[in-house]
Amino acid sequence: MKPVCFIGVDVGTSGCRAGAVDGHGKRLAGAAATLPAPLRKPGGAVEQDPMHWLGAVLAVLRELSAAVTAYHPRALCLDATSATLLLCAPDGTPLGPALMYNDSSSRAQAAVVADAAPADAPARGASASLAKLLALAERHAPAGPALALHQADWLIGRLRGRCGDSDWNNALKLGFDPAAGPVAGAAADRIATHAAGAWGGWLERLLPSAIQLPRVHAPGTRLGPISREMAQATGLPADLAVCAGTTDSTAAVIAAGAVSPGDAVTSLGSTLVLKVIGERPIAAPALGVYSHRLGDHWLIGGASNSGGAVLRAYFDAETIAALSERIDPGADSGLDYYPLTEPGERFPVSDPTLAPRLTPRPADDALFLHGLLQGIAAIERDGYRLLAELGAPRPRRVLTIGGGAANLRWTAMRARMLGIDVVPAAQQEAAYGAALLALRAEDARTADA
């Protein structure tokens, strides 16, 4: 009998990665595929065809299944970008493009949400899933039932051949409260509940009649087997269990190994995401702060639109590495930048119209890069400072993941500005965290048996 393995899939902004771990969490193999860039439109719209995601997921799963033939894949978990939303028919057919996590075009709908939602609801704001749902409902005006699903929800549903499920991390910005009790009364007919939380009862008066919200589960919960069609398309076994997913930043925290209150994780990918583990949730939607549930603890944090995408707009990876060698991380650049690729910020400043601040540009590219790196580090510093002011633990250390974690000059600069240790995490890929979720769910299931 073959030993078992567990698969994690991470769908990000520019690509998709998959990884497999054995029953002890040891990484066995990985695979990757690129994604076309989302389509940007006037007014802050950022869209992507969901079929691109599915094609990338199938490609990495085919490659991964061929690499782990000595193992029997037991379960799969998938993470994806938070607050990327689409509407689809009950059979999973998309009604149109998805609105991406950084889409800020639903400002009018966000105002409608603000009139109905509690002041601390993470579903408030133009970048939250709920405003996007209302915008998509207006755009498509579905005559029949339509499911509101996040990127991870939809992909997991396609792998199972049955859509309509989500997890409490992805559903947070759609109006799900992981700390609430079940909804009672008439609203319960349209709003699904879960023992570990509930959809807010206030959602009932906002939802168009055709829209259906998903069933919500704890991340890693086994939902059912992979469909026969998808098993054949990927080479994975027909008894592979598909689990409820999570957000990419949550999977990244799991991969990084943050476990105790005060442990913090900074993701330096296309965007800048900060998370610190706390014992109670904190929500300040007006400031872009929200909390994801992680077992008995909470991941408190926010996501800035600044990050690696700004650096790549000016330099390729090789140039960044070469120029970084000329930077003194202990020195101030003398430049006061707020690096953004376009107007609009989510955290620690929540302002959909905030303009990038990238001038003056010095003739020396190394000094310009120094200013960019310092500007992003200042956003990180201000972000953790804001979280602490709101009641989150002050970070004891910061584990770093993402492409920027490999830049040692930048790491030293960030440590100086934060005043605490900053170290690259041993595991850098969110796909590894998703695989651990699948493994831990199996361990829990075995323990309960």
Residue pairs with C-beta under 8 A, 6 or more apart in sequence:
1 72
2 70
2 71
2 72
3 22
3 23
3 70
3 71
3 72
4 22
4 23
4 71
4 72
4 73
4 74
4 442
5 20
5 21
5 22
5 23
5 28
5 68
5 71
5 72
5 73
5 74
6 20
6 21
6 22
6 23
6 73
6 74
6 75
6 76
6 77
6 435
6 436
6 438
6 439
6 442
7 18
7 19
7 20
7 61
7 64
7 73
7 75
7 76
7 77
7 236
7 240
7 435
7 438
8 18
8 19
8 20
8 21
8 76
8 77
8 78
8 79
8 251
8 430
8 431
8 432
8 433
8 434
8 435
8 436
8 437
8 438
9 16
9 17
9 18
9 57
9 60
9 61
9 76
9 77
9 78
9 79
9 155
9 431
9 434
10 16
10 17
10 18
10 78
10 79
10 80
10 248
10 251
10 429
10 430
10 431
10 433
10 434
11 35
11 53
11 56
11 57
11 78
11 79
11 80
11 81
11 151
11 152
11 155
11 248
12 35
12 80
12 81
12 248
12 269
12 270
12 430
13 35
13 38
13 81
13 100
13 269
13 270
13 271
13 309
14 34
14 35
14 37
14 270
15 32
15 33
15 34
15 35
15 56
16 32
16 33
16 34
16 35
16 53
16 56
16 57
16 59
16 60
17 30
17 31
17 32
17 60
17 429
17 430
17 431
18 30
18 31
18 32
18 57
18 60
18 61
18 63
18 64
18 431
19 27
19 28
19 29
19 30
19 31
19 64
19 429
19 431
19 432
19 434
19 435
20 27
20 28
20 29
20 30
20 64
20 67
20 68
20 71
20 73
20 435
21 27
21 28
21 432
21 435
21 436
21 439
22 28
22 71
23 439
25 436
25 439
27 427
27 432
28 67
28 68
28 71
29 64
29 67
29 68
30 64
30 429
30 431
31 59
31 60
31 61
31 63
31 64
31 67
32 60
33 56
33 59
33 60
34 56
35 48
35 52
35 53
35 56
36 48
36 52
38 46
38 47
38 48
38 100
39 46
39 47
39 48
39 97
40 46
40 342
41 47
41 105
43 105
44 103
44 104
44 105
44 107
44 126
44 343
44 344
44 352
45 99
45 103
45 105
46 99
46 100
46 102
46 103
46 104
46 105
47 97
47 98
47 99
47 100
47 103
48 84
48 97
48 98
48 100
49 94
49 97
49 98
50 86
50 88
50 94
50 97
50 98
50 151
50 154
51 94
53 80
53 151
53 154
53 155
54 155
54 158
57 78
57 155
57 159
58 230
58 233
58 234
61 234
61 235
61 236
62 233
62 234
62 235
65 73
65 234
65 235
65 236
66 235
72 237
73 236
73 237
73 240
74 240
74 241
74 438
74 442
75 222
75 240
75 241
75 242
75 243
75 438
75 439
75 441
75 442
76 159
76 226
76 236
76 240
76 241
76 242
76 243
76 438
77 219
77 220
77 243
77 244
77 245
77 246
77 434
77 435
77 437
77 438
77 441
78 152
78 155
78 156
78 159
78 245
78 434
79 152
79 245
79 246
79 247
79 248
79 250
79 251
79 430
79 431
79 433
79 434
80 150
80 151
80 152
80 155
80 170
80 245
80 247
80 248
81 100
81 101
81 151
81 247
81 248
82 101
82 150
82 169
82 170
82 172
82 173
82 247
82 248
82 249
82 303
83 101
83 127
83 128
83 129
83 132
83 150
83 173
84 98
84 99
84 100
84 101
84 150
84 151
85 98
85 99
85 129
85 132
85 133
85 136
85 148
85 149
85 150
85 151
85 174
86 94
86 95
86 96
86 97
86 98
86 99
86 136
86 149
86 151
86 154
87 94
87 95
87 96
87 133
87 136
87 137
87 140
87 142
87 146
87 147
87 148
87 149
87 211
88 94
88 95
88 146
88 147
88 149
88 154
88 163
89 95
89 144
89 145
89 146
89 147
90 145
90 147
90 163
90 164
91 163
92 154
92 157
92 158
92 163
94 154
95 136
95 140
95 142
95 146
96 136
96 139
96 140
98 151
98 154
99 105
99 106
99 132
99 135
99 136
101 127
101 303
102 127
102 271
102 305
102 344
102 346
103 127
103 132
104 126
104 127
104 344
104 352
105 126
105 135
106 126
106 131
106 132
106 134
106 135
107 126
107 131
107 352
109 126
109 130
109 131
109 132
109 134
109 135
109 138
110 124
110 125
110 126
110 128
110 131
112 131
112 134
112 206
113 123
113 124
113 125
113 128
113 130
113 131
113 134
113 206
114 124
116 202
116 205
116 206
117 123
117 124
117 130
117 175
117 200
117 202
118 200
118 202
119 285
120 283
120 284
120 285
121 175
121 200
121 283
121 285
122 128
122 172
122 173
122 283
122 285
122 290
122 291
123 129
123 130
123 172
123 173
123 174
123 175
123 200
123 285
124 130
124 285
124 286
125 131
125 285
125 286
125 288
125 346
125 350
126 352
127 346
127 352
128 173
128 174
128 285
129 148
129 150
129 173
129 174
130 173
130 174
130 175
130 203
130 206
133 148
133 174
133 207
133 211
134 206
134 208
136 148
137 146
137 208
137 210
137 211
140 146
142 210
142 211
143 210
144 210
145 210
145 212
146 210
146 211
146 212
147 163
147 164
147 211
147 212
147 214
148 174
148 211
148 212
148 213
148 214
149 157
149 163
149 164
149 166
149 214
150 166
150 170
150 171
150 174
152 166
152 167
152 170
152 245
152 246
152 247
153 163
153 165
153 166
153 167
153 170
153 214
153 245
154 163
155 245
156 165
156 223
156 242
156 243
156 244
156 245
157 163
157 164
157 165
158 230
159 226
159 227
159 230
159 242
160 223
160 224
160 225
160 226
160 227
160 230
160 242
161 227
161 228
161 229
161 230
162 224
162 227
164 212
164 214
164 215
165 214
165 215
165 216
165 217
165 223
165 244
166 174
166 176
166 214
166 215
166 216
166 217
166 244
167 216
167 217
167 218
167 219
167 221
167 244
167 245
167 246
168 176
168 178
168 194
168 196
168 197
168 216
168 217
168 218
168 219
168 292
168 293
169 219
169 246
169 247
169 250
169 292
169 293
170 245
170 246
170 247
171 199
171 213
171 214
171 216
172 178
172 290
172 292
173 290
174 213
175 199
175 200
175 202
175 203
175 213
176 197
176 198
176 199
176 200
176 216
177 197
177 198
177 199
177 200
178 196
178 197
178 292
178 293
179 197
179 281
179 293
180 197
180 198
180 200
181 198
182 188
182 193
182 194
182 195
182 198
183 191
183 193
183 198
183 199
183 200
183 201
185 201
186 204
187 201
187 203
187 204
190 204
190 207
190 212
190 213
191 198
191 199
191 201
191 203
191 204
191 213
192 199
192 213
192 214
192 215
192 216
193 199
194 215
194 216
194 217
196 218
196 293
197 216
197 293
199 213
199 216
203 213
207 213
217 223
217 244
218 244
219 243
219 244
219 245
219 246
219 250
219 437
220 243
220 244
220 246
220 437
220 438
220 440
220 441
221 243
221 244
221 441
222 241
222 242
222 243
222 244
222 441
222 445
223 241
223 242
223 243
223 244
224 241
224 242
225 238
225 239
225 240
225 241
225 242
226 234
226 236
226 238
226 240
226 241
226 242
228 238
230 236
231 237
231 238
231 240
241 438
243 437
243 438
243 441
245 434
246 254
246 434
246 437
247 292
248 430
249 267
249 273
249 275
249 292
249 299
249 301
249 303
249 430
250 275
250 292
250 294
250 299
250 433
251 430
251 431
251 433
251 434
251 437
252 265
252 267
252 273
252 401
252 402
252 429
252 430
252 433
253 265
253 275
253 277
253 294
253 299
253 433
254 294
254 433
254 434
254 436
254 437
255 401
255 425
255 427
255 428
255 429
255 430
255 431
255 432
255 433
255 436
256 265
256 399
256 401
256 425
256 426
256 427
256 428
256 433
257 399
257 425
257 426
257 427
258 264
258 265
258 275
258 277
258 399
259 277
260 277
261 277
261 278
261 279
261 297
261 393
262 276
262 277
262 393
262 394
262 395
262 396
262 397
263 276
263 277
263 395
263 396
263 397
263 399
264 274
264 275
264 276
264 277
264 384
264 395
264 396
264 397
264 398
264 399
265 274
265 275
265 276
265 398
265 399
265 400
265 401
265 425
266 272
266 273
266 274
266 275
266 380
266 398
266 399
266 400
266 401
266 402
266 414
266 422
267 273
267 274
267 275
267 400
267 401
267 402
268 307
268 308
268 376
268 400
268 401
268 402
268 403
268 404
268 405
268 410
269 307
269 308
269 401
269 402
269 403
269 404
270 307
270 308
270 309
270 312
271 303
271 304
271 305
271 306
271 307
271 308
271 309
272 303
272 304
272 306
272 307
272 376
272 379
272 380
272 383
273 301
273 302
273 303
273 304
274 301
274 302
274 303
274 304
274 347
274 380
274 383
274 384
274 387
275 292
275 299
275 300
275 301
276 299
276 300
276 301
276 384
276 387
276 392
276 393
276 395
277 294
277 297
277 298
277 299
277 300
277 393
278 291
278 297
278 298
278 299
278 300
278 391
278 392
278 393
279 297
279 298
280 298
280 391
281 291
281 293
281 298
281 300
282 289
282 291
282 298
282 300
282 387
282 390
282 391
282 392
283 289
283 290
283 291
284 290
284 390
285 350
286 350
287 302
287 347
287 348
287 350
287 386
287 390
288 302
288 303
288 346
288 347
288 348
288 349
288 350
289 300
289 301
289 302
289 347
289 386
289 387
289 390
290 300
290 301
290 302
291 298
291 299
291 300
291 301
292 298
292 299
292 301
293 299
300 387
300 390
300 392
301 383
301 387
302 346
302 347
302 348
302 383
302 386
302 387
303 346
303 347
304 345
304 346
304 347
304 348
304 379
304 383
305 340
305 341
305 344
305 345
305 346
306 338
306 339
306 340
306 345
306 375
306 376
306 379
307 376
307 404
308 402
308 403
308 404
309 341
310 339
310 340
310 341
310 356
310 372
310 376
311 320
311 339
311 369
311 372
311 373
313 341
314 368
314 369
314 372
315 323
315 365
315 369
317 403
319 365
320 369
320 407
321 407
323 365
323 366
323 369
324 369
324 373
324 407
324 409
324 410
325 409
326 366
327 366
327 369
327 370
327 373
327 409
327 413
329 409
329 410
329 411
329 412
329 413
329 416
330 412
330 413
330 416
332 374
333 367
333 370
333 371
333 374
334 371
335 360
335 362
335 367
335 368
335 370
335 371
335 374
335 375
336 357
336 375
337 357
337 358
337 371
337 372
337 374
337 375
338 345
338 354
338 356
338 357
338 358
338 375
338 379
339 356
339 357
339 358
339 372
339 375
339 376
339 379
340 354
340 355
340 356
340 357
341 356
342 356
343 352
343 353
343 354
343 355
343 356
344 351
344 352
344 353
344 354
345 351
345 352
345 354
347 383
347 386
348 379
348 382
348 383
348 385
348 386
357 375
358 372
361 368
362 368
362 371
373 407
373 409
373 410
373 413
374 413
374 417
377 410
377 413
377 414
377 417
377 418
378 417
380 414
380 417
380 418
381 414
381 417
381 418
384 394
384 395
384 398
384 418
388 394
395 418
395 420
396 420
397 420
397 421
397 422
397 423
398 414
398 418
398 420
398 421
398 422
398 423
399 423
399 424
399 425
400 411
400 414
400 422
400 423
400 424
400 425
401 424
401 425
401 427
401 428
401 429
401 430
402 428
404 410
405 411
405 424
405 425
405 428
406 424
411 422
411 423
411 424
414 422
415 421
415 422
427 433
